[in-house]
Amino acid sequence: MPSPRYSLRLVAAPSDIDELGHVSNLVYVRWVQEAAKSHSAAVGFDHARYVQEGGVFVVRKHVVEYLAPTFAGEEIDATTWIETWSGVTSERHTELVRRSDGKQLARAVTTWVFVSTTNGAPKRVPKHMLEAFAQPVTQSDAEAQR
């Protein structure tokens, strides 16, 4: 069952703009990762907690579909959720939407693998971690934890 959705508000900075005059495709990938990290921290799993757990998530694959350009100063909602879990992986979906008109700018599917911090080998995702991601959380909840 998919996890509850989580949204992170972003603003396209002038430094995000490429030589074509819009946000670089690399920035879209960065936003996908920022949304995932923010969601994880919001449910209680920031980097320090993962290290304490003895495992971290690493990206196995990103698939990004670019749908529309984004320009400097535009506000973006990066909405993300975990669609499926397996023993050592999760499939996370992310949508980037412009706040001013609701236009979907990109969508991504990322396969994450949980690996040991000691040897890098795949490691089963602990049950308490799955349970944490099953709980709804808002960006304001996440900001209160910082």
DSSP file (Angstrom, degrees, kcal/mol; ACC not computed):
  #  RESIDUE AA STRUCTURE BP1 BP2  ACC     N-H-->O    O-->H-N    N-H-->O    O-->H-N    TCO  KAPPA ALPHA  PHI   PSI    X-CA   Y-CA   Z-CA
    1    1 A M              0   0    0      0, 0.0    81,-0.1     0, 0.0    84,-0.0   0.000 360.0 360.0 360.0 135.6    0.0    0.0    0.0
    2    2 A P        -     0   0    0      0, 0.0    81,-0.2     0, 0.0     3,-0.1  -0.249 360.0-114.9 -62.9 150.3    1.4    3.5   -0.9
    3    3 A S        -     0   0    0     79,-2.8   131,-0.2     1,-0.1     3,-0.1  -0.387  44.3 -81.8 -75.5 162.2    2.6    5.7    1.9
    4    4 A P        -     0   0    0      0, 0.0    78,-0.3     0, 0.0    -1,-0.1  -0.320  55.8-100.7 -60.0 150.5    0.8    9.0    2.6
    5    5 A R        -     0   0    0     76,-0.1   132,-0.4    -3,-0.1     2,-0.4  -0.438  34.7-162.4 -75.5 149.5    1.8   11.8    0.3
    6    6 A Y  E     -A   80   0A   0     74,-2.4    74,-3.1    -2,-0.1     2,-0.4  -0.996   3.3-155.9-132.8 135.7    4.2   14.5    1.5
    7    7 A S  E     -A   79   0A   0     -2,-0.4     2,-0.4    72,-0.2    72,-0.2  -0.936   7.0-169.0-120.7 140.0    4.8   17.9   -0.1
    8    8 A L  E     -A   78   0A   0     70,-2.2    70,-2.9    -2,-0.4     2,-0.4  -0.992  19.8-135.8-122.8 127.3    7.8   20.2    0.0
    9    9 A R  E     +A   77   0A   0     -2,-0.4     2,-0.3    68,-0.2    68,-0.2  -0.714  28.7 179.0 -85.8 131.8    7.5   23.8   -1.3
   10   10 A L  E     -A   76   0A   0     66,-3.2    66,-3.2    -2,-0.4     2,-0.4  -0.879  19.5-147.3-127.3 158.8   10.5   24.9   -3.4
   11   11 A V  E     -A   75   0A   0     -2,-0.3     2,-0.5    64,-0.2    64,-0.2  -0.998  24.6-120.9-128.6 130.1   11.4   28.1   -5.2
   12   12 A A        -     0   0    0     62,-2.6    61,-3.7    -2,-0.4    62,-0.1  -0.568  33.7-150.8 -70.3 117.3   13.4   28.1   -8.5
   13   13 A A    >   -     0   0    0     -2,-0.5     3,-2.0    59,-0.2     4,-0.4  -0.517  24.6-113.3 -87.4 155.3   16.5   30.1   -7.8
   14   14 A P  G >  S+     0   0    0      0, 0.0     3,-1.4     0, 0.0    -1,-0.1   0.848 118.8  60.3 -54.9 -33.2   18.4   32.1  -10.4
   15   15 A S  G 3  S+     0   0    0      1,-0.2    -3,-0.0     8,-0.0    57,-0.0   0.631  94.5  64.7 -71.3 -12.0   21.3   29.7  -10.0
   16   16 A D  G <  S+     0   0    0     -3,-2.0     8,-2.5     7,-0.1     2,-0.3   0.573  81.2 102.5 -82.3 -10.2   18.9   26.8  -11.1
   17   17 A I  B <   -F   23   0B   0     -3,-1.4     6,-0.2    -4,-0.4     2,-0.1  -0.563  58.5-155.3 -82.9 134.7   18.6   28.3  -14.6
   18   18 A D    >   -     0   0    0      4,-3.0     3,-2.0    -2,-0.3    -1,-0.1  -0.263  40.4 -81.0 -97.3-172.8   20.5   26.8  -17.4
   19   19 A E  T 3  S+     0   0    0      1,-0.3    -2,-0.1     2,-0.1    -1,-0.0   0.609 125.9  62.9 -68.4 -11.1   21.7   28.2  -20.7
   20   20 A L  T 3  S-     0   0    0      2,-0.3    -1,-0.3     0, 0.0     3,-0.1   0.481 117.3-109.9 -90.8  -3.4   18.3   27.7  -22.2
   21   21 A G  S <  S+     0   0    0     -3,-2.0    51,-0.3     1,-0.3     2,-0.3   0.559  86.7  83.8  90.5   8.4   16.7   30.1  -19.7
   22   22 A H  S    S-     0   0    0     49,-0.1    -4,-3.0    -6,-0.1    -1,-0.3  -0.827  92.8 -61.7-133.7 175.4   14.8   27.6  -17.6
   23   23 A V  B     -F   17   0B   0     47,-3.1    -6,-0.2    -2,-0.3    47,-0.2  -0.344  60.8-112.6 -61.5 133.2   15.5   25.3  -14.7
   24   24 A S    >>  -     0   0    0     -8,-2.5     4,-1.4     1,-0.1     3,-0.8  -0.298  14.9-122.9 -65.0 147.2   18.1   22.7  -15.5
   25   25 A N  H 3> S+     0   0    0      1,-0.2     4,-1.5     2,-0.2    -1,-0.1   0.808 113.6  61.4 -60.5 -28.9   17.0   19.0  -15.8
   26   26 A L  H 3> S+     0   0    0      1,-0.2     4,-2.0     2,-0.2    -1,-0.2   0.837  99.6  54.7 -66.4 -32.0   19.7   18.3  -13.1
   27   27 A V  H <> S+     0   0    0     -3,-0.8     4,-2.9   -11,-0.2    -1,-0.2   0.888 102.2  56.4 -68.7 -38.9   17.8   20.6  -10.7
   28   28 A Y  H  X S+     0   0    0     -4,-1.4     4,-2.1     1,-0.2    -1,-0.2   0.928 108.3  47.9 -56.9 -44.2   14.7   18.6  -11.2
   29   29 A V  H  X S+     0   0    0     -4,-1.5     4,-2.1     1,-0.2    -1,-0.2   0.905 110.6  51.7 -63.4 -41.2   16.6   15.5  -10.1
   30   30 A R  H  X S+     0   0    0     -4,-2.0     4,-2.8     1,-0.2    -2,-0.2   0.912 108.9  50.8 -60.6 -42.2   18.0   17.5   -7.1
   31   31 A W  H  X S+     0   0    0     -4,-2.9     4,-2.6     2,-0.2    -2,-0.2   0.888 107.0  53.8 -63.5 -39.0   14.4   18.5   -6.2
   32   32 A V  H  X S+     0   0    0     -4,-2.1     4,-1.8     1,-0.2    -1,-0.2   0.928 112.8  43.7 -59.5 -44.8   13.3   14.9   -6.4
   33   33 A Q  H  X S+     0   0    0     -4,-2.1     4,-2.7     2,-0.2    -2,-0.2   0.899 111.7  53.2 -69.3 -40.1   16.1   13.9   -3.9
   34   34 A E  H  X S+     0   0    0     -4,-2.8     4,-2.6     1,-0.2     5,-0.2   0.904 108.6  50.3 -61.0 -41.1   15.4   16.9   -1.7
   35   35 A A  H  X S+     0   0    0     -4,-2.6     4,-2.5     2,-0.2    -1,-0.2   0.916 111.4  48.4 -63.4 -42.6   11.7   15.9   -1.4
   36   36 A A  H  X S+     0   0    0     -4,-1.8     4,-2.5    -5,-0.2    -2,-0.2   0.930 113.5  46.3 -63.2 -45.8   12.7   12.3   -0.5
   37   37 A K  H  X S+     0   0    0     -4,-2.7     4,-2.5     2,-0.2    -2,-0.2   0.898 113.3  49.1 -65.0 -40.3   15.1   13.4    2.1
   38   38 A S  H  X S+     0   0    0     -4,-2.6     4,-2.3    -5,-0.2    -2,-0.2   0.915 111.5  49.3 -65.8 -43.2   12.7   15.9    3.6
   39   39 A H  H  X S+     0   0    0     -4,-2.5     4,-1.3     2,-0.2    -2,-0.2   0.933 111.7  49.5 -60.0 -46.2    9.9   13.3    3.7
   40   40 A S  H ><>S+     0   0    0     -4,-2.5     5,-2.8     1,-0.2     3,-0.6   0.925 111.8  47.3 -60.3 -46.3   12.3   10.9    5.4
   41   41 A A  H ><5S+     0   0    0     -4,-2.5     3,-1.6     1,-0.2     5,-0.2   0.875 106.5  59.6 -62.5 -36.7   13.4   13.4    8.0
   42   42 A A  H 3<5S+     0   0    0     -4,-2.3    -1,-0.2     1,-0.3    -2,-0.2   0.788 105.8  47.6 -64.5 -27.8    9.7   14.3    8.6
   43   43 A V  T <<5S-     0   0    0     -4,-1.3    -1,-0.3    -3,-0.6    -2,-0.2   0.319 132.0 -91.4 -96.2   8.9    9.0   10.7    9.7
   44   44 A G  T < 5S+     0   0    0     -3,-1.6     2,-0.5    -4,-0.1    -3,-0.2   0.562  94.4 111.8 101.1  10.1   12.0   10.7   12.0
   45   45 A F      < +     0   0    0     -5,-2.8    -3,-0.2    -6,-0.2    -2,-0.1  -0.697  32.1 155.4-122.1  80.4   14.7    9.3    9.7
   46   46 A D     >  -     0   0    0     -2,-0.5     4,-2.1    -5,-0.2     3,-0.2  -0.343  63.4 -86.2 -86.4-179.3   17.3   12.0    8.9
   47   47 A H  H  > S+     0   0    0      1,-0.2     4,-2.4     2,-0.2     5,-0.2   0.896 128.6  53.5 -58.8 -42.6   20.9   10.9    7.9
   48   48 A A  H  > S+     0   0    0      1,-0.2     4,-2.3     2,-0.2    -1,-0.2   0.895 108.5  50.3 -60.5 -39.6   22.1   10.6   11.5
   49   49 A R  H  > S+     0   0    0     -3,-0.2     4,-2.0     2,-0.2    -1,-0.2   0.904 108.8  51.6 -66.7 -40.2   19.2    8.3   12.4
   50   50 A Y  H  X>S+     0   0    0     -4,-2.1     5,-1.9     2,-0.2     4,-1.0   0.928 109.2  50.0 -61.5 -43.1   20.0    6.1    9.4
   51   51 A V  H ><5S+     0   0    0     -4,-2.4     3,-0.9     1,-0.2    -2,-0.2   0.921 109.6  51.5 -60.3 -43.2   23.6    5.8   10.5
   52   52 A Q  H 3<5S+     0   0    0     -4,-2.3    -1,-0.2     1,-0.2    -2,-0.2   0.863 108.4  52.1 -59.1 -36.9   22.4    4.9   13.9
   53   53 A E  H 3<5S-     0   0    0     -4,-2.0    -1,-0.2     2,-0.2    -2,-0.2   0.651 113.7-121.3 -74.1 -16.4   20.2    2.2   12.3
   54   54 A G  T <<5S+     0   0    0     -4,-1.0    63,-1.9    -3,-0.9    64,-0.4   0.653  81.2  76.8  83.7  15.8   23.2    0.8   10.4
   55   55 A G  E   < -B  116   0A   0     -5,-1.9     2,-0.3    61,-0.3    61,-0.2  -0.994  52.9-168.1-155.7 152.7   21.7    1.4    7.0
   56   56 A V  E     -B  115   0A   0     59,-2.3    59,-3.1    -2,-0.3     2,-0.4  -0.944  27.4-112.4-136.6 157.3   21.0    4.1    4.5
   57   57 A F  E     -B  114   0A   0     -2,-0.3     2,-0.3    57,-0.2    57,-0.2  -0.780  32.5-174.6 -90.2 135.5   19.0    4.3    1.3
   58   58 A V  E     -B  113   0A   0     55,-2.4    55,-2.9    -2,-0.4     2,-0.4  -0.935  30.2-104.1-124.7 152.5   20.9    4.8   -2.0
   59   59 A V  E     +B  112   0A   0     -2,-0.3    53,-0.2    53,-0.2     3,-0.1  -0.605  33.0 173.5 -78.8 128.7   19.5    5.4   -5.4
   60   60 A R  E    S-     0   0A   0     51,-3.3     2,-0.3    -2,-0.4    -1,-0.2   0.764  71.8  -0.1 -94.5 -39.3   19.5    2.5   -7.8
   61   61 A K  E     -B  111   0A   0     50,-1.5    50,-2.6     2,-0.0     2,-0.4  -0.976  52.8-162.9-156.8 136.2   17.5    4.2  -10.6
   62   62 A H  E     -B  110   0A   0     -2,-0.3     2,-0.5    48,-0.2    48,-0.2  -0.978   6.5-173.3-113.7 133.5   15.8    7.5  -11.4
   63   63 A V  E     -B  109   0A   0     46,-2.1    46,-2.3    -2,-0.4     2,-0.5  -0.977  13.1-177.3-123.1 116.1   13.2    7.7  -14.2
   64   64 A V  E     -B  108   0A   0     -2,-0.5     2,-0.6    44,-0.2    44,-0.2  -0.950  16.3-161.7-120.0 130.1   12.2   11.3  -14.8
   65   65 A E  E     -B  107   0A   0     42,-3.2    42,-1.8    -2,-0.5     2,-0.5  -0.950  13.7-151.1-109.4 115.3    9.6   12.6  -17.3
   66   66 A Y  E     +B  106   0A   0     -2,-0.6    40,-0.2    40,-0.2    39,-0.1  -0.765  23.5 167.2 -89.5 123.3   10.1   16.3  -18.0
   67   67 A L        +     0   0    0     38,-3.3    39,-0.2    -2,-0.5    -1,-0.2   0.733  58.2   0.3-111.3 -29.9    6.7   17.8  -18.9
   68   68 A A  S    S-     0   0    0     37,-1.8    -1,-0.4    35,-0.1     2,-0.1  -0.987  74.5 -97.5-159.7 153.4    7.1   21.6  -18.8
   69   69 A P        -     0   0    0      0, 0.0     2,-0.4     0, 0.0   -45,-0.1  -0.365  27.1-149.6 -75.8 156.6    9.7   24.2  -18.1
   70   70 A T        -     0   0    0    -47,-0.2   -47,-3.1    -2,-0.1     2,-0.3  -0.958  12.5-154.2-123.0 143.7   10.2   26.0  -14.8
   71   71 A F    >   -     0   0    0     -2,-0.4     3,-2.0   -49,-0.2   -59,-0.3  -0.802  32.7 -74.2-121.5 160.9   11.5   29.6  -14.5
   72   72 A A  T 3  S+     0   0    0     -2,-0.3   -59,-0.2   -51,-0.3    -1,-0.1  -0.175 115.1  19.3 -52.8 136.9   13.3   31.6  -11.9
   73   73 A G  T 3  S+     0   0    0    -61,-3.7    -1,-0.3     1,-0.3     2,-0.2   0.232  88.1 134.0  88.4 -13.0   11.2   32.7   -9.0
   74   74 A E    <   -     0   0    0     -3,-2.0   -62,-2.6   -62,-0.1     2,-0.4  -0.474  53.8-129.3 -73.8 140.5    8.4   30.1   -9.6
   75   75 A E  E     -A   11   0A   0    -64,-0.2    24,-2.6    -2,-0.2    25,-0.4  -0.745  26.6-166.4 -90.2 136.0    7.1   28.2   -6.5
   76   76 A I  E     -AC  10  98A   0    -66,-3.2   -66,-3.2    -2,-0.4     2,-0.6  -0.949  17.0-146.1-125.3 139.0    7.0   24.5   -6.9
   77   77 A D  E     -AC   9  97A   0     20,-3.0    20,-2.3    -2,-0.4     2,-0.8  -0.943  12.0-162.0-101.0 120.4    5.3   21.8   -4.8
   78   78 A A  E     -AC   8  96A   0    -70,-2.9   -70,-2.2    -2,-0.6     2,-0.5  -0.902  12.4-171.4-100.3 106.9    7.3   18.6   -4.8
   79   79 A T  E     +AC   7  95A   0     16,-2.7    16,-2.8    -2,-0.8     2,-0.3  -0.876   9.2 174.2-105.1 129.8    4.9   15.9   -3.7
   80   80 A T  E     +AC   6  94A   0    -74,-3.1   -74,-2.4    -2,-0.5     2,-0.3  -0.934  11.2 164.9-136.8 154.7    6.3   12.5   -3.0
   81   81 A W  E     - C   0  93A   0     12,-2.0    12,-2.8    -2,-0.3     2,-0.7  -0.972  40.5-107.3-160.5 158.2    5.2    9.1   -1.6
   82   82 A I  E     - C   0  92A   0     -2,-0.3   -79,-2.8   -78,-0.3    10,-0.3  -0.847  29.1-173.7 -93.3 116.0    6.5    5.5   -1.5
   83   83 A E  E     +     0   0A   0      8,-2.5     2,-0.3    -2,-0.7    -1,-0.2   0.906  65.0   3.0 -76.9 -44.2    4.4    3.5   -3.9
   84   84 A T  E     - C   0  91A   0      7,-1.2     7,-2.6   -82,-0.1     2,-0.3  -0.982  57.2-154.8-145.5 155.4    5.8    0.1   -3.0
   85   85 A W  E     + C   0  90A   0     -2,-0.3     2,-0.2     5,-0.2     5,-0.2  -0.935  10.4 179.1-122.3 148.5    8.2   -1.7   -0.7
   86   86 A S        -     0   0    0      3,-2.6    39,-0.3    -2,-0.3     5,-0.0  -0.686  54.9 -75.1-127.5-168.6   10.1   -4.9   -1.1
   87   87 A G  S    S+     0   0    0     -2,-0.2    38,-2.8     1,-0.2     3,-0.0   0.900 126.3   4.4 -56.4 -44.3   12.5   -6.5    1.4
   88   88 A V  S    S+     0   0    0     36,-0.2    26,-3.3    34,-0.0     2,-0.3   0.383 123.3  62.2-124.0   0.9   15.4   -4.2    0.6
   89   89 A T  E     - D   0 113A   0     24,-0.2    -3,-2.6    36,-0.1     2,-0.3  -0.844  50.9-161.8-128.8 162.6   13.9   -1.6   -1.8
   90   90 A S  E     -CD  85 112A   0     22,-2.1    22,-2.9    -2,-0.3     2,-0.6  -0.987  15.0-142.5-136.7 150.0   11.3    1.1   -2.1
   91   91 A E  E     -CD  84 111A   0     -7,-2.6    -8,-2.5    -2,-0.3    -7,-1.2  -0.952  23.6-166.6-112.3 112.8    9.8    2.7   -5.2
   92   92 A R  E     -CD  82 110A   0     18,-2.9    18,-3.0    -2,-0.6     2,-0.3  -0.848   5.1-156.7-105.2 132.2    9.2    6.4   -4.6
   93   93 A H  E     -CD  81 109A   0    -12,-2.8   -12,-2.0    -2,-0.4     2,-0.4  -0.828  10.9-174.5-104.9 146.0    7.1    8.6   -6.8
   94   94 A T  E     -CD  80 108A   0     14,-2.3    14,-2.8    -2,-0.3     2,-0.4  -0.999   9.0-165.6-142.1 137.7    7.5   12.3   -7.0
   95   95 A E  E     -CD  79 107A   0    -16,-2.8   -16,-2.7    -2,-0.4     2,-0.5  -0.986   8.3-154.4-122.1 134.5    5.5   15.0   -8.9
   96   96 A L  E     +CD  78 106A   0     10,-2.9     9,-3.4    -2,-0.4    10,-1.4  -0.948  20.9 178.6-108.5 121.2    6.7   18.6   -9.4
   97   97 A V  E     -CD  77 104A   0    -20,-2.3   -20,-3.0    -2,-0.5     2,-0.4  -0.979  30.4-123.1-129.6 133.0    3.8   21.0   -9.8
   98   98 A R  E  >  -C   76   0A   0      5,-2.7     4,-1.8    -2,-0.4     3,-0.4  -0.604  18.9-147.3 -73.0 128.4    3.9   24.8  -10.3
   99   99 A R  T  4 S+     0   0    0    -24,-2.6    -1,-0.1    -2,-0.4   -23,-0.1   0.843  88.7  62.4 -67.4 -35.4    1.9   26.5   -7.6
  100  100 A S  T  4 S+     0   0    0    -25,-0.4    -1,-0.2     1,-0.2   -24,-0.1   0.823 126.9   6.2 -65.9 -32.3    0.6   29.4   -9.6
  101  101 A D  T  4 S-     0   0    0     -3,-0.4    -1,-0.2     2,-0.1    -2,-0.2   0.387  94.2-115.4-133.6   1.8   -1.3   27.3  -12.2
  102  102 A G     <  +     0   0    0     -4,-1.8     2,-0.3     1,-0.2    -3,-0.1   0.620  57.3 160.4  73.3  11.4   -1.2   23.7  -11.0
  103  103 A K        -     0   0    0     -5,-0.3    -5,-2.7     1,-0.1     2,-0.5  -0.504  41.9-127.5 -71.1 127.8    0.8   22.7  -14.1
  104  104 A Q  E     - D   0  97A   0     -2,-0.3    -7,-0.3    -7,-0.2     3,-0.1  -0.666  28.1-179.4 -76.5 123.7    2.6   19.4  -13.6
  105  105 A L  E     -     0   0A   0     -9,-3.4   -38,-3.3    -2,-0.5   -37,-1.8   0.788  60.1 -14.8 -95.2 -34.5    6.3   20.1  -14.6
  106  106 A A  E     -BD  66  96A   0    -10,-1.4   -10,-2.9   -40,-0.2    -1,-0.4  -0.983  50.8-153.7-163.1 158.4    7.8   16.6  -14.1
  107  107 A R  E     -BD  65  95A   0    -42,-1.8   -42,-3.2    -2,-0.3     2,-0.3  -0.993  16.7-171.3-139.3 148.0    7.2   13.3  -12.5
  108  108 A A  E     -BD  64  94A   0    -14,-2.8   -14,-2.3    -2,-0.3     2,-0.4  -0.970  18.1-157.5-140.1 150.9    9.7   10.8  -11.4
  109  109 A V  E     -BD  63  93A   0    -46,-2.3   -46,-2.1    -2,-0.3     2,-0.5  -0.997  19.6-171.3-126.4 124.9   10.0    7.2  -10.1
  110  110 A T  E     -BD  62  92A   0    -18,-3.0   -18,-2.9    -2,-0.4     2,-0.6  -0.963  15.6-148.9-121.4 131.3   13.0    6.4   -8.0
  111  111 A T  E     -BD  61  91A   0    -50,-2.6   -51,-3.3    -2,-0.5   -50,-1.5  -0.889  20.0-168.0 -96.6 120.6   14.1    2.9   -6.9
  112  112 A W  E     -BD  59  90A   0    -22,-2.9   -22,-2.1    -2,-0.6     2,-0.4  -0.862   6.5-155.6-107.7 142.6   15.9    3.2   -3.5
  113  113 A V  E     -BD  58  89A   0    -55,-2.9   -55,-2.4    -2,-0.4     2,-0.6  -0.975  13.8-135.5-119.0 131.8   17.9    0.3   -2.0
  114  114 A F  E     -B   57   0A   0    -26,-3.3     9,-2.9    -2,-0.4     2,-0.3  -0.766  34.0-179.7 -85.1 122.3   18.5    0.0    1.7
  115  115 A V  E     -BE  56 122A   0    -59,-3.1   -59,-2.3    -2,-0.6     2,-0.1  -0.899  31.7 -99.1-127.5 153.9   22.2   -0.9    2.3
  116  116 A S  E  >  -B   55   0A   0      5,-2.8     4,-1.5    -2,-0.3   -61,-0.3  -0.418  20.4-142.6 -66.8 139.2   24.4   -1.5    5.3
  117  117 A T  T  4 S+     0   0    0    -63,-1.9   -62,-0.1     1,-0.2    -1,-0.1   0.638  99.2  52.2 -77.5 -13.7   26.6    1.4    6.4
  118  118 A T  T  4 S+     0   0    0    -64,-0.4    -1,-0.2     3,-0.1   -63,-0.1   0.857 131.5   3.5 -90.6 -38.0   29.4   -1.1    7.2
  119  119 A N  T  4 S-     0   0    0      2,-0.2    -2,-0.2     3,-0.0    -1,-0.0   0.455  88.0-120.3-130.5  -1.6   29.7   -3.1    4.0
  120  120 A G     <  +     0   0    0     -4,-1.5    -3,-0.1     1,-0.2     3,-0.1   0.517  63.2 142.3  76.5   4.0   27.3   -1.6    1.4
  121  121 A A        -     0   0    0      1,-0.1    -5,-2.8    -6,-0.1    -1,-0.2  -0.496  62.9 -91.0 -77.8 147.3   25.4   -4.8    1.0
  122  122 A P  B     -E  115   0A   0      0, 0.0     2,-0.4     0, 0.0    -7,-0.3  -0.264  47.8-165.2 -55.1 144.2   21.6   -4.7    0.7
  123  123 A K        -     0   0    0     -9,-2.9    -9,-0.2   -35,-0.2     2,-0.0  -0.992  26.0-100.1-138.0 139.3   19.8   -4.9    4.0
  124  124 A R        -     0   0    0     -2,-0.4   -36,-0.2     1,-0.1   -37,-0.1  -0.345  40.8-113.9 -60.4 135.5   16.2   -5.7    4.9
  125  125 A V        -     0   0    0    -38,-2.8    -1,-0.1   -39,-0.3   -36,-0.1  -0.591  38.4-115.1 -70.7 124.6   14.2   -2.5    5.7
  126  126 A P    >>  -     0   0    0      0, 0.0     4,-1.8     0, 0.0     3,-0.8  -0.280  14.4-123.1 -65.0 148.4   13.2   -2.7    9.4
  127  127 A K  H 3> S+     0   0    0      1,-0.3     4,-2.4     2,-0.2     5,-0.2   0.871 110.7  57.1 -58.5 -40.5    9.5   -3.0   10.2
  128  128 A H  H 3> S+     0   0    0      1,-0.2     4,-1.6     2,-0.2    -1,-0.3   0.797 105.6  52.0 -65.3 -26.2    9.6    0.1   12.4
  129  129 A M  H <> S+     0   0    0     -3,-0.8     4,-2.0     2,-0.2    -1,-0.2   0.909 108.4  49.7 -73.4 -43.5   10.9    2.1    9.5
  130  130 A L  H  X S+     0   0    0     -4,-1.8     4,-0.9     1,-0.2    -2,-0.2   0.911 111.2  50.6 -58.7 -42.5    8.0    0.9    7.3
  131  131 A E  H  < S+     0   0    0     -4,-2.4     4,-0.4     1,-0.2     3,-0.3   0.871 106.8  54.3 -64.8 -37.6    5.6    1.8   10.0
  132  132 A A  H >< S+     0   0    0     -4,-1.6     3,-1.3     1,-0.2    -1,-0.2   0.917 108.2  48.7 -62.9 -43.4    7.1    5.3   10.3
  133  133 A F  H 3< S+     0   0    0     -4,-2.0    -1,-0.2     1,-0.3    -2,-0.2   0.678 101.2  65.7 -71.8 -16.2    6.6    6.0    6.5
  134  134 A A  T 3< S+     0   0    0     -4,-0.9    -1,-0.3    -3,-0.3    -2,-0.2   0.606  86.1  89.3 -78.8 -10.7    3.0    4.7    6.8
  135  135 A Q  S <  S-     0   0    0     -3,-1.3     2,-0.1    -4,-0.4  -132,-0.0  -0.696  83.7-116.9 -90.0 136.8    2.1    7.7    9.0
  136  136 A P        +     0   0    0      0, 0.0     2,-0.3     0, 0.0  -130,-0.1  -0.442  38.0 175.6 -69.2 145.2    0.9   11.0    7.5
  137  137 A V        -     0   0    0   -132,-0.4     2,-0.2    -2,-0.1   -94,-0.1  -0.991  17.1-145.9-148.6 146.9    3.1   14.0    8.0
  138  138 A T     >  -     0   0    0     -2,-0.3     4,-1.9   -96,-0.1     3,-0.1  -0.704  30.6-110.4-110.2 165.5    3.0   17.6    6.8
  139  139 A Q  H  > S+     0   0    0     -2,-0.2     4,-2.7     1,-0.2     5,-0.2   0.888 120.5  55.6 -60.6 -38.7    5.8   20.0    5.9
  140  140 A S  H  > S+     0   0    0      1,-0.2     4,-1.7     2,-0.2    -1,-0.2   0.869 105.4  52.5 -64.4 -34.9    5.0   22.0    9.0
  141  141 A D  H  > S+     0   0    0      2,-0.2     4,-1.0     1,-0.2    -1,-0.2   0.919 110.7  48.1 -61.2 -43.3    5.4   18.9   11.1
  142  142 A A  H >X S+     0   0    0     -4,-1.9     3,-0.7     1,-0.2     4,-0.7   0.907 109.5  51.5 -65.2 -42.3    8.8   18.4    9.6
  143  143 A E  H >< S+     0   0    0     -4,-2.7     3,-0.7     1,-0.2    -1,-0.2   0.844 104.9  57.2 -64.8 -32.3    9.8   22.0   10.1
  144  144 A A  H 3< S+     0   0    0     -4,-1.7    -1,-0.2     1,-0.2    -2,-0.2   0.779 103.2  55.1 -68.2 -25.9    8.8   21.7   13.8
  145  145 A Q  H <<        0   0    0     -4,-1.0    -1,-0.2    -3,-0.7    -2,-0.2   0.650 360.0 360.0 -81.4 -14.8   11.3   18.8   14.2
  146  146 A R    <<        0   0    0     -3,-0.7    -1,-0.2    -4,-0.7    -2,-0.2   0.488 360.0 360.0 -78.9 360.0   14.2   20.8   12.9
